[in-house]
Amino acid sequence: GQNIDQPTEMTATEGAIVQINCTYQTSGFNGLFWYQQHAGEAPTFLSYNVLDGLEEKGRFSSFLSRSKGYSYLLLKELQMKDSASYLCAASNQAGTALIFGKGTTLSVSS
Amino acid sequence: GAVVSQHPSWVICKSGTSVKIECRSLDFQATTMFWYRQFPKQSLMLMATSNEGSKATYEQGVEKDKFLINHASLTLSTLTVTSAHPEDSSFYICSVDKGDVVDTQYFGPGTRLTVL
């Protein structure tokens, strides 16, 4: 089967660092995506990993371990506007739809 | 700028009526578009893959006669919810693989459907 697991909720304070973990099991694997989704809005693309290792993009970084079926999204210097749902999604085949986890709702407080 | 647009952004309708949702790719041609549905506090669930010039591919459990998909051009796909019922109330989102970063999908802004 295909399954993507991530924590349901996380809380953090402004300026802090938070790591959102994701484990996946898919029939094939062609990349791991992270999307940010604010309430009532469509998801927006954050990052993509296909090879093992860390991809850094400003305050956000994403890590992938293919052998472990594991990824994390690291958010640094948290801001209030980072409060959103973060979706982990896997591609099991090029050109097909993504498989989404249920999302992690991050609440950033001052 | 926006890559994908959807119309309408929200719609309220009576039970038993049909609602059409449009998804447009704005600056590129898309042979494939994806339709997702998202219930409150749930993940995006793929409903169907829309293919230009051919029949859509529906996911298991999605009624093709209820959710009609038409992908008549390379920039437009439509989803029609026929005989809508309150349980069809949801957030409907389309996405397109633009092909610039492998498999990255760009999402439309979504359509909030409320069936009374």
Interface residues (C-beta under 8 A of the other chain):
Chain A: N30 G31 F33 Y35 G40 E41 A42 P43 T44 F45 Y48 V50 L87 S91 A94 G95 T96 A97 L98 I99 F100 G101 K102 G103 T105
Chain B: T32 F34 Y36 K41 Q42 S43 L44 M45 L46 T49 F91 I93 S95 D97 V101 V102 D103 T104 Q105 Y106 F107 G108 P109 G110 R112
